[in-house]
Amino acid sequence: MSARVQIIDVAPRDGLQNEKTLLSTADKVELIRRLLAAGITKVETTSFVHPRLVPAMADAEAVMASLEPLPGVSYIGLALNERGVERAIAAGCDEVNAVVVAAEGFGHHNQGMTPEESVAVWTRIAARAHEAGVVPSLVISVAFGCPFDGEVPTRRVAALAAAAAAAHPARLTLADTIGVAGPTDVQERIRAVRDAVGDGVELGVHFHNTRNTGLANAYAALEEGVRVFDASLGGVGGCPFAPDATGNIPTEDLVYMLHRMGVETGIDLELLADAARWLETRLGHPIPGLYAKAGPFPR
């Protein structure tokens, strides 16, 4: 397959936010530096949320202050409200990632707002980011299913995407927050959202691997023309507000699959596997990723 994809590693934020082991700021910075050394150029470094809600992200400013600006590297911070975007801008984030919720139940538990209210908040976040010269991007969470409401209609996801696209996101990512999608769900929603927002908005995908369909879904998205993928080193992670949700697809497993297919990523797979093994030692428990355990082929 002739293609090149962009992989955004979300382990420092989405990967660590649900871990019982709280890594030190120094370890988080080392994790980010190892990802960059392996060729990752976009990293979701932290989230600017209240530390009472997500204690693992209490050192957001300290993490950003320890990272040096690098050419071609983008540090992404998650912001759920206007206070969060101001903190992200002040901390020096290159990109601010916001969230629109696709279901009432998850919106209530995660952000305390309806899907429509989350679009309004996103619109204000995007305007502030544009004003500050920071890239605004958007994730539609529970775009494939909600832990509280069940099925989420495709037409609702497409309508929310169309409303959100009016604020000019640099990227719009569809997130399977609880890992319920199958490949045909992915195809259907990507086509519907692309029809709703047009070709001017770059689409990305974010697959949790809760039911072991994440790589199959990534392949389906690739076939649909998506070229931006979120993944988490070692497959670590989860969501504090989604019962039983596990981590994203492991970055190193995704890269192995893509390289085997002839898809370029610009990533050194062995350095990435070394980083996954290092992360496992810091967390103190086995992590889900398989490539770092199995090793390269052929040897």
N, C-alpha and C positions, 0 to 999 in steps of 0.2 A: 504494500500500500504506500503510495506516495503522499505523505502528509507530514506536517510538523505540528505538535501540540504544545500548549502552555500548561504546566502543572503548577498549581498554587498549593503549597503545603500549609495546612491549617493546624498541624500538631501543637505549636506553641500556644494556640488559643483553644480551638475546638478539641484538640487532643488532650490538653491538660486540665481543662475546666472541670471535668467530672472525676478526676483522679483523687483517691484518698491520700496519696502521697503528694504533699505540696513541695514542688521543687523550689529551690532558692532562686533568687534573681540571677545569680551567676550561672547556675545550671541552665536556666531558660536562655540566657544570652549565648551560652556555649552550644545549646541545641540549635539556635538560629544560625550561628556561625558554621556549624557542621552542615546544615542544609545548604547554605550559600556555597560552601566549598565543594559540595557535590554537584553544583550547577543549577540549583533552584534559584530563580530570580524574583519570585513573588512569594512572600511569606506573610501569613496572617499572624502577626506577632503577639497580639494581646486584645483584650476588650476593655472598653471604658464603661464599666458597669459598677453598680454599688457593691463594695466588697462584702457587705452582709449577704447579698444574694449569691455572689460567686466569689468565695474567699480566695480561690486559686489565682484570680486576676487582680488581687489587691495591689500588686506592685507594677501596674501598667506603666506609669510614668517612669519608674526606675528602669524598667526593661528598655524602654525607648531611649532613655538618656544614655544607656550603655552601648547603643548601636551607632556605629559611624555611618554617615551617608556614603553610598557607593554607586558609581555609575551603572545604570542599567538594572539596579535593584530597587524593588518597591516594597516598603514596609506597610502592611495593611492593618488598620485598627478597626475593631467592631464598635459601632455606636448605635444605641437603640433609641436615643432621644437627643434633644438639643444640648443638654448638659454634656452628654457623651461626645458629641461632635466637637464641641468647644475644647474639651480635654484632648481629643485626638489631634486637633489642629495645633494646639499649644505644645503637645508632646513631639511634634515633628513627623507625624505619619504622612506618607506619600499618598495614601489612599484611605478613604473611609468607607467601610462596608456597613450598610444598614439592612434592616429586615422588614419585609412585609409578610404578615401572616395570612395564610390561605384559609384558615378555619377559625370559627368563633372560639371553640374550646381551648385550642392551643394559644390563641391570642390572649385569652383571659389568664391562663396560667403562666405564660411566658412574659408578656409585656403589659398585661392589664388593659388591653384595648381590643376593639373589633378590627377586622381586616380593613374596613374603610378608614378607621381612625389611624391605622398603621400606615396607610398610603399617604394620609395628610402629614403625618410626622416625617415620613421619608421625603416628601416634597420639600419640607422646611430644611431637613438635613442636607439634601442635595443642593438647595439654593445657597446655604451657608458654605458648603464645601467649594462650590464653584466660585463663590465670592473670594474665598481664601486661597484659591489656586490649588486646591487639593482635589484629587480624583474621587468622585462619588460612584460607588457601585452598590448593587442591590441583590439581596437574596430573597426569594419567595420561599418561606419555610413551609413545611408540611404540604408541599405541592403535590404529593402523591398519596397522602393519607394522614389522618390525625389520630393521635392516641386517645382522644376524648370523643371526637365526633365521628370517627370512622372514615368512610370514603369521602374524598374531596372531588367534586365534579370538575372535569377538564375545562368546561366553559367558564367556571368561576376563576380558575387559575389564569386563563387567557384574558378575562376581563380585568383582573387585577394587574396583570402585566401591561395591558394597554393603558390603564390609568397611570401606572407608575412610570411608564416610558415617557410620559409628557414632561417629567423632570430631568430627562436626559442622563440616564445612568451610562457610565462607560461600559458597564457589563451587567447583564441580568442573569442571575443564576437560579436554576430550579433545584430545590433541595428536597431530597427524600430523607427527612429528618429522623424518621423512625425505621427506615429500611424495609418498606413494604412493597416497593415497585418491582415489576417484572419488565423485561425488555420491551414488550408491546405497549406498556403504560408509558415508558420513556419516549418511544417513537410518537405516540399519539399526542402527548403534551408538548413535545418540542415542535411538532408541526403546527399545533394549535397556537402556541405562543408566537412562533415565527410569523404566522398569518396575522396575528393581532398586533404585533409591534413593528413588522416590516424588517427589511434587511439592514437598517441603520444601527441596530442595537446588537452588540455581540452577546451571544448566549453562552452560558457556562452551566455546569452540572456539579452537584454535590451529593454523593451517594453514601449513606451509612450502610454498613454491611450486616445489619442485625439478623437478616435471614439468609445471608450468604449469596445474595444476588447482585452485589455491588459491581463486580467486574463484568458480569454479563450486561448489566445496565450501562456501564461505561462503554462497552463495545457497541451497544445499540445507539448510544449518543454519538459515538464516533462515526458510525454509518450514516447518521442523520446530519453530519456536517459540523457537529460541535467540536471545537478545538481548544476549549479551556476546561480543565478538570481540577476540582478540589480533591485533595487526598491528604491523609495523615500518616506521617512516618510511623511505621510499625503497626498501623491500624488502631492506634490508641484513641480514646475519646468516648464521647457520649454527650447527652444533654441533660442537665440537672432538672429540666422541666418536662422531659419525655420519659415516662416509665419504661425501663428495660431497653432503652436505646443504647446500642454499642457504638464503637468508633466508625470513622470513615474507612473507605477502602484503603489498604496500606499503600503508601506511595511507592515503595520499592516493588511490590507485587504488580501494581499498575504499570510501572516503568518496564518491568520485565516483559509483560504481555505486549506492550506497545513496541518495544525493541524487537521482539520476536516476530512481530508483524511488519517490521520495516518502517515503523513510524519514528520520526526523529523527536527527541525531547531536549537535547542539549545537556542531559544529566549523566553523570558518572555513576553507574549502578552500584559498583562495588564500594565507592565512598558512601553512597546512600545506605547500603547494607551495614557498613561499619557504624554509621550514625544510629541505625536502628538497634544494633547490639549494644551500643553505648547507652542509649535511652533506656533499654531494658534494665541495665545495671543501676541506673539512677532511680528508676521507679520501684525496683526491688521485687518485681513479679514478671512472669512470662507475658509477652505481648502478642497480639494475634497474627502479625505479619508472618508469612511463610518463606519468602525468598531468602531472608537473612539466615534462616535455619537450613534451608535446602542447598543454597549456594548456586553458582553459575552452571550453565550447561551450554556447550560441552565443557568439561573441566580442562 
